[in-house]
């Protein structure tokens, strides 16, 4: 399990280096090239978030000191993601030359340019908040799915226990039925033996009576 976490770490390190390199290039771009570079960075950020989510799942499966160590490393990666997002926000509004300034601000005066830049920053922050909300919603879905899997596993184990108990109950019923038949047969034989003994005793008494009768008659 730690090996899998290390594999995700290695992938995260590679994609982090790629994100850093791409963000550094954005301020020197403009127009469609800048938009394409931003899109590439956002795609890399999505991949990095997926790796962090996979690492979170791995951390949940361990315990003790190992879980604490992996948790600290995971927290550092999350902080690094926040730094990437801040760097991307700054790079998106950075102006490398006059052409980029004119494209972003539309050639308006200084006061209007500041207003547009403030609106752009506000829109960017709203988009980032929406992205974080979506990410939190996804995490909740993953956690809910994990809880559902745990519940299903518990129900499966409970079902197996109930089935084993039912099988034992059925076997006990069979054993009781067999014992009941044996006891019934034994009682029947005891009664039969007692009847036979009573008949023998009556026959002996009858014979004795006849012997006494004929003896006294003579």
Residue frames as qw, qx, qy, qz and C-alpha x, y, z in Angstrom:
[[0.000, 0.886, 0.464, 0.000, 0.00, 0.00, 0.00],
 [0.295, -0.795, 0.134, 0.513, 2.91, 2.37, 0.79],
 [0.439, -0.076, 0.614, 0.651, 4.43, 1.44, -2.57],
 [0.213, 0.666, 0.625, 0.347, 1.27, 2.63, -4.31],
 [0.171, -0.939, -0.182, 0.235, 1.37, 5.90, -2.35],
 [0.424, -0.537, 0.384, 0.620, 5.00, 6.37, -3.40],
 [0.399, 0.284, 0.672, 0.555, 4.00, 5.76, -7.02],
 [0.059, 0.880, 0.451, 0.137, 1.36, 8.50, -6.79],
 [0.355, -0.823, 0.063, 0.439, 3.95, 10.77, -5.16],
 [0.475, -0.193, 0.531, 0.675, 6.34, 10.26, -8.05],
 [0.251, 0.578, 0.627, 0.458, 3.60, 11.07, -10.55],
 [0.147, -0.939, -0.296, 0.098, 2.66, 14.17, -8.55],
 [0.449, -0.619, 0.239, 0.599, 6.28, 15.32, -8.53],
 [0.411, 0.121, 0.606, 0.670, 6.51, 15.00, -12.30],
 [0.086, 0.738, 0.561, 0.365, 3.29, 16.86, -12.93],
 [0.315, -0.869, -0.169, 0.342, 4.23, 19.54, -10.36],
 [0.430, -0.368, 0.375, 0.734, 7.40, 20.27, -12.29],
 [0.245, 0.393, 0.654, 0.598, 5.36, 20.49, -15.49],
 [0.112, -0.875, -0.470, -0.024, 2.85, 22.87, -13.85],
 [0.390, -0.736, 0.035, 0.552, 5.63, 25.13, -12.57],
 [0.387, -0.113, 0.520, 0.753, 7.29, 25.30, -15.99],
 [0.131, 0.575, 0.659, 0.466, 4.02, 26.08, -17.78],
 [0.207, -0.891, -0.363, 0.176, 2.98, 28.78, -15.30],
 [0.419, -0.559, 0.185, 0.691, 6.34, 30.53, -15.72],
 [0.307, 0.127, 0.600, 0.728, 5.72, 30.80, -19.47],
 [0.091, 0.744, 0.660, 0.050, 2.23, 32.34, -19.24],
 [0.108, -0.837, -0.125, 0.521, 3.27, 35.97, -18.46],
 [0.189, -0.431, 0.524, 0.710, 5.34, 36.04, -21.66],
 [0.159, 0.300, 0.840, 0.424, 2.38, 34.94, -23.82],
 [0.306, 0.327, 0.206, -0.870, -0.71, 36.73, -25.07],
 [0.577, 0.237, -0.373, -0.687, -3.82, 36.09, -27.08],
 [0.924, 0.012, -0.223, -0.309, -4.71, 32.53, -28.06],
 [0.606, 0.317, -0.649, 0.334, -1.28, 31.25, -27.03],
 [0.117, -0.313, 0.590, -0.735, -1.85, 32.50, -23.50],
 [0.764, -0.105, 0.112, -0.626, -5.34, 30.97, -23.35],
 [0.876, 0.177, -0.440, -0.080, -4.01, 27.63, -24.59],
 [0.374, 0.337, -0.690, 0.520, -1.23, 27.68, -21.99],
 [0.403, -0.255, 0.448, -0.756, -3.73, 28.43, -19.22],
 [0.883, 0.013, -0.125, -0.451, -5.92, 25.55, -20.40],
 [0.732, 0.265, -0.602, 0.179, -2.92, 23.21, -20.32],
 [0.063, 0.322, -0.658, 0.678, -2.08, 24.28, -16.76],
 [0.648, -0.159, 0.243, -0.704, -5.68, 23.74, -15.66],
 [0.901, 0.116, -0.360, -0.214, -5.60, 20.26, -17.18],
 [0.522, 0.294, -0.675, 0.431, -2.40, 19.48, -15.29],
 [0.249, -0.293, 0.507, -0.771, -3.96, 20.81, -12.08],
 [0.839, -0.075, -0.038, -0.538, -6.94, 18.48, -12.56],
 [0.826, 0.186, -0.525, 0.088, -4.56, 15.53, -12.94],
 [0.228, 0.333, -0.644, 0.650, -2.68, 16.60, -9.82],
 [0.547, -0.248, 0.299, -0.742, -5.96, 16.81, -7.85],
 [0.917, 0.018, -0.263, -0.298, -6.85, 13.29, -8.95],
 [0.629, 0.264, -0.630, 0.370, -3.47, 12.05, -7.72],
 [0.113, -0.322, 0.539, -0.770, -4.03, 13.75, -4.35],
 [0.772, -0.150, 0.060, -0.614, -7.44, 12.09, -4.09],
 [0.881, 0.124, -0.456, -0.009, -5.85, 8.70, -4.78],
 [0.364, 0.310, -0.641, 0.601, -3.23, 9.39, -2.11],
 [0.446, -0.307, 0.329, -0.774, -6.02, 10.32, 0.33],
 [0.910, -0.063, -0.183, -0.366, -7.67, 6.96, -0.27],
 [0.740, 0.220, -0.565, 0.292, -4.38, 5.19, 0.39],
 [0.033, 0.380, -0.546, 0.746, -3.83, 7.12, 3.64],
 [0.693, -0.275, 0.112, -0.657, -7.24, 5.99, 4.90],
 [0.930, 0.029, -0.344, -0.127, -6.21, 2.36, 4.55],
 [0.582, 0.224, -0.581, 0.523, -3.17, 2.62, 6.85],
 [0.572, -0.779, -0.201, -0.159, -2.94, 3.22, 10.58],
 [0.769, -0.470, -0.058, 0.430, -0.55, 4.18, 13.35],
 [0.334, -0.654, 0.220, 0.642, 2.68, 6.06, 12.79],
 [0.371, 0.104, 0.658, 0.647, 2.71, 5.35, 9.06],
 [0.102, 0.771, 0.594, 0.206, -0.66, 7.08, 8.63],
 [0.241, -0.885, -0.103, 0.384, 0.64, 10.16, 10.46],
 [0.400, -0.389, 0.457, 0.693, 3.73, 10.39, 8.22],
 [0.265, 0.343, 0.707, 0.559, 1.75, 9.97, 5.02],
 [0.029, -0.859, -0.508, 0.054, -0.80, 12.50, 6.27],
 [0.268, -0.763, 0.096, 0.581, 1.89, 15.17, 6.73],
 [0.314, -0.138, 0.627, 0.700, 3.22, 14.54, 3.24],
 [0.152, 0.584, 0.733, 0.314, -0.28, 14.70, 1.79],
 [0.117, -0.890, -0.311, 0.312, -0.92, 18.02, 3.55],
 [0.297, -0.543, 0.341, 0.707, 2.25, 19.44, 2.00],
 [0.247, 0.186, 0.738, 0.600, 1.04, 18.42, -1.46],
 [0.025, 0.792, 0.608, 0.047, -2.30, 20.13, -0.84],
 [0.213, -0.822, -0.026, 0.528, -0.50, 23.31, 0.19],
 [0.316, -0.247, 0.572, 0.715, 1.54, 23.06, -2.99],
 [0.189, 0.523, 0.744, 0.371, -1.69, 22.82, -5.01],
 [0.076, -0.902, -0.359, 0.229, -2.97, 26.00, -3.37],
 [0.290, -0.631, 0.279, 0.663, 0.29, 27.74, -4.28],
 [0.311, 0.116, 0.722, 0.607, -0.08, 26.58, -7.89],
 [0.095, 0.748, 0.642, 0.140, -3.58, 28.03, -8.03],
 [0.178, -0.882, -0.098, 0.425, -2.38, 31.35, -6.67],
 [0.337, -0.394, 0.506, 0.689, 0.52, 31.43, -9.13],
 [0.267, 0.380, 0.752, 0.468, -1.85, 30.67, -12.01],
 [0.008, 0.880, 0.463, -0.105, -4.18, 33.47, -10.94],
 [0.232, -0.777, 0.161, 0.562, -1.29, 35.92, -10.91],
 [0.355, -0.151, 0.670, 0.634, 0.00, 34.69, -14.24],
 [0.273, 0.597, 0.721, 0.223, -3.40, 35.06, -15.89],
 [0.028, 0.963, 0.258, -0.071, -3.54, 38.77, -15.16],
 [0.489, -0.535, 0.281, 0.629, 0.18, 39.47, -15.71],
 [0.532, 0.837, 0.071, -0.106, 1.02, 41.68, -18.70],
 [0.783, -0.154, 0.277, 0.535, 4.20, 40.96, -20.61],
 [0.310, 0.029, 0.334, 0.890, 4.04, 43.76, -23.18],
 [0.247, 0.248, 0.070, -0.934, 1.92, 46.59, -24.46],
 [0.449, -0.012, -0.672, -0.589, 0.01, 44.31, -26.85],
 [0.370, -0.292, -0.866, 0.170, -1.09, 42.14, -23.97],
 [0.019, -0.329, -0.444, 0.833, -2.13, 45.25, -22.03],
 [0.346, 0.167, -0.250, -0.889, -4.20, 46.54, -24.94],
 [0.449, -0.112, -0.818, -0.342, -5.81, 43.11, -25.47],
 [0.312, -0.339, -0.805, 0.374, -6.82, 42.82, -21.83],
 [0.059, -0.505, -0.397, 0.764, -7.86, 46.42, -21.17],
 [0.378, 0.697, 0.581, 0.184, -9.13, 47.42, -24.63],
 [0.383, 0.365, 0.122, 0.839, -7.09, 50.63, -24.87],
 [0.288, -0.864, -0.353, -0.212, -9.07, 52.46, -22.18],
 [0.029, 0.785, -0.338, 0.517, -7.63, 55.02, -19.81],
 [0.240, 0.294, -0.803, 0.459, -5.85, 54.17, -16.55],
 [0.449, -0.109, 0.506, -0.728, -8.93, 54.42, -14.33],
 [0.849, 0.172, -0.101, -0.489, -11.02, 52.20, -16.59],
 [0.619, 0.361, -0.694, 0.067, -8.14, 49.73, -16.88],
 [0.036, -0.245, 0.784, -0.570, -7.95, 49.38, -13.13],
 [0.676, 0.031, 0.297, -0.673, -11.71, 48.75, -12.99],
 [0.842, 0.286, -0.352, -0.292, -11.48, 46.06, -15.64],
 [0.413, 0.360, -0.786, 0.284, -8.55, 44.46, -13.91],
 [0.315, -0.169, 0.657, -0.663, -10.44, 44.43, -10.61],
 [0.813, 0.145, 0.074, -0.559, -13.45, 42.83, -12.32],
 [0.717, 0.375, -0.583, -0.079, -11.17, 40.28, -13.94],
 [0.130, 0.305, -0.820, 0.466, -9.64, 39.38, -10.59],
 [0.548, -0.041, 0.466, -0.693, -13.10, 39.13, -9.05],
 [0.850, 0.256, -0.192, -0.418, -14.30, 36.83, -11.83],
 [0.535, 0.390, -0.737, 0.137, -11.19, 34.71, -11.47],
 [0.134, -0.227, 0.764, -0.589, -11.72, 34.35, -7.75],
 [0.733, 0.078, 0.239, -0.632, -15.35, 33.37, -8.30],
 [0.801, 0.334, -0.448, -0.213, -14.29, 30.72, -10.80],
 [0.322, 0.349, -0.808, 0.350, -11.73, 29.37, -8.36],
 [0.417, -0.125, 0.602, -0.669, -14.31, 29.27, -5.56],
 [0.839, 0.197, -0.040, -0.505, -16.66, 27.38, -7.87],
 [0.653, 0.389, -0.649, 0.021, -13.85, 24.97, -8.71],
 [0.019, 0.283, -0.805, 0.521, -13.14, 24.41, -5.03],
 [0.650, 0.005, 0.367, -0.665, -16.83, 23.79, -4.37],
 [0.849, 0.294, -0.311, -0.310, -16.91, 21.24, -7.17],
 [0.442, 0.388, -0.767, 0.256, -13.79, 19.59, -5.79],
 [0.272, -0.193, 0.696, -0.636, -15.31, 19.45, -2.30],
 [0.797, 0.131, 0.105, -0.580, -18.48, 17.97, -3.78],
 [0.749, 0.357, -0.550, -0.095, -16.42, 15.34, -5.56],
 [0.157, 0.335, -0.811, 0.453, -14.59, 14.49, -2.35],
 [0.551, -0.067, 0.489, -0.673, -17.92, 14.11, -0.57],
 [0.858, 0.249, -0.194, -0.404, -19.08, 11.76, -3.32],
 [0.556, 0.382, -0.722, 0.156, -15.90, 9.70, -2.96],
 [0.113, -0.237, 0.755, -0.601, -16.31, 9.55, 0.82],
 [0.719, 0.057, 0.245, -0.648, -19.99, 8.64, 0.49],
 [0.809, 0.313, -0.444, -0.225, -19.09, 5.91, -1.97],
 [0.327, 0.343, -0.806, 0.355, -16.48, 4.55, 0.44],
 [0.400, -0.121, 0.597, -0.685, -19.02, 4.58, 3.27],
 [0.825, 0.186, -0.047, -0.531, -21.49, 2.74, 1.03],
 [0.665, 0.351, -0.659, 0.010, -18.85, 0.11, 0.22],
 [0.035, 0.268, -0.796, 0.541, -18.10, -0.35, 3.93],
 [0.621, 0.004, 0.374, -0.689, -21.81, -0.72, 4.70],
 [0.838, 0.273, -0.309, -0.357, -22.22, -3.29, 1.92],
 [0.465, 0.348, -0.780, 0.233, -19.23, -5.24, 3.23],
 [0.227, -0.172, 0.700, -0.655, -20.67, -5.19, 6.76],
 [0.764, 0.126, 0.127, -0.620, -24.06, -6.32, 5.47],
 [0.743, 0.333, -0.561, -0.152, -22.37, -9.12, 3.53],
 [0.219, 0.276, -0.833, 0.426, -20.55, -10.29, 6.66],
 [0.467, -0.040, 0.520, -0.715, -23.78, -10.08, 8.69],
 [0.813, 0.220, -0.185, -0.506, -25.58, -12.08, 6.04],
 [0.593, 0.309, -0.740, 0.074, -22.92, -14.81, 6.15],
 [0.062, -0.183, 0.774, -0.603, -23.18, -14.95, 9.96],
 [0.652, 0.081, 0.271, -0.704, -26.99, -15.22, 9.76],
 [0.792, 0.283, -0.429, -0.329, -26.78, -17.94, 7.12],
 [0.385, 0.272, -0.835, 0.282, -24.32, -19.94, 9.24],
 [0.291, -0.074, 0.647, -0.701, -26.56, -19.53, 12.29],
 [0.760, 0.177, -0.001, -0.625, -29.57, -20.66, 10.24],
 [0.688, 0.294, -0.656, -0.102, -27.67, -23.71, 9.01],
 [0.136, 0.197, -0.838, 0.491, -26.70, -24.57, 12.58],
 [0.520, 0.023, 0.408, -0.750, -30.34, -24.14, 13.66],
 [0.807, 0.232, -0.296, -0.455, -31.51, -26.46, 10.91],
 [0.530, 0.272, -0.788, 0.155, -28.90, -29.04, 11.88],
 [0.138, -0.132, 0.718, -0.670, -29.96, -28.72, 15.52],
 [0.702, 0.103, 0.120, -0.694, -33.61, -29.24, 14.50],
 [0.765, 0.255, -0.551, -0.216, -32.63, -32.36, 12.58],
 [0.304, 0.233, -0.829, 0.408, -30.68, -33.67, 15.55],
 [0.376, -0.049, 0.531, -0.757, -33.60, -32.93, 17.90],
 [0.789, 0.160, -0.149, -0.573, -36.03, -34.67, 15.56],
 [0.658, 0.259, -0.706, 0.023, -33.75, -37.70, 15.38],
 [0.068, 0.176, -0.777, 0.600, -33.34, -37.75, 19.17],
 [0.581, 0.005, 0.276, -0.766, -37.10, -37.43, 19.58],
 [0.823, 0.179, -0.391, -0.370, -37.68, -40.44, 17.32],
 [0.476, 0.242, -0.796, 0.285, -35.08, -42.45, 19.23],
 [0.174, -0.115, 0.645, -0.735, -36.64, -41.57, 22.57],
 [0.722, 0.068, 0.012, -0.689, -40.11, -42.40, 21.27],
 [0.766, 0.200, -0.594, -0.140, -38.87, -45.80, 20.10],
 [0.267, 0.206, -0.798, 0.499, -37.21, -46.42, 23.43],
 [0.422, -0.057, 0.443, -0.789, -40.37, -45.50, 25.35],
 [0.801, 0.129, -0.252, -0.527, -42.38, -47.76, 23.11],
 [0.646, 0.202, -0.729, 0.107, -40.03, -50.68, 23.78],
 [0.011, -0.178, 0.707, -0.684, -40.13, -49.98, 27.54],
 [0.634, 0.007, 0.204, -0.746, -43.94, -50.05, 27.49],
 [0.812, 0.190, -0.464, -0.298, -43.91, -53.23, 25.45],
 [0.424, 0.229, -0.799, 0.359, -41.48, -54.87, 27.88],
 [0.262, -0.115, 0.581, -0.762, -43.63, -53.83, 30.83],
 [0.774, 0.078, -0.059, -0.626, -46.74, -55.29, 29.19],
 [0.736, 0.219, -0.639, -0.038, -44.89, -58.52, 28.48],
 [0.182, 0.208, -0.774, 0.570, -43.65, -58.64, 32.07],
 [0.507, -0.060, 0.360, -0.781, -47.19, -58.05, 33.36],
 [0.838, 0.135, -0.304, -0.433, -48.55, -60.85, 31.17],
 [0.576, 0.236, -0.751, 0.220, -45.79, -63.20, 32.36],
 [0.085, -0.176, 0.667, -0.719, -46.50, -62.29, 35.97],
 [0.690, 0.012, 0.132, -0.712, -50.23, -62.87, 35.49],
 [0.805, 0.196, -0.518, -0.211, -49.53, -66.20, 33.82],
 [0.357, 0.232, -0.790, 0.441, -47.27, -67.26, 36.70],
 [0.336, -0.099, 0.514, -0.783, -49.87, -66.18, 39.23],
 [0.792, 0.089, -0.151, -0.585, -52.52, -68.10, 37.30],
 [0.694, 0.211, -0.687, 0.037, -50.38, -71.21, 37.23],
 [0.104, 0.188, -0.743, 0.634, -49.66, -70.89, 40.96],
 [0.555, -0.043, 0.268, -0.786, -53.36, -70.45, 41.61],
 [0.837, 0.131, -0.373, -0.379, -54.21, -73.55, 39.62],
 [0.512, 0.228, -0.776, 0.290, -51.54, -75.58, 41.40],
 [0.146, -0.125, 0.635, -0.749, -52.87, -74.49, 44.80],
 [0.693, 0.028, 0.016, -0.720, -56.42, -75.18, 43.72],
 [0.830, 0.134, -0.505, -0.197, -55.73, -78.73, 42.54],
 [0.342, 0.245, -0.775, 0.472, -53.52, -79.39, 45.54],
 [0.321, -0.086, 0.530, -0.781, -56.24, -78.47, 48.00],
 [0.766, 0.088, -0.189, -0.607, -58.86, -80.37, 46.02],
 [0.691, 0.165, -0.703, 0.037, -56.96, -83.63, 46.29]]
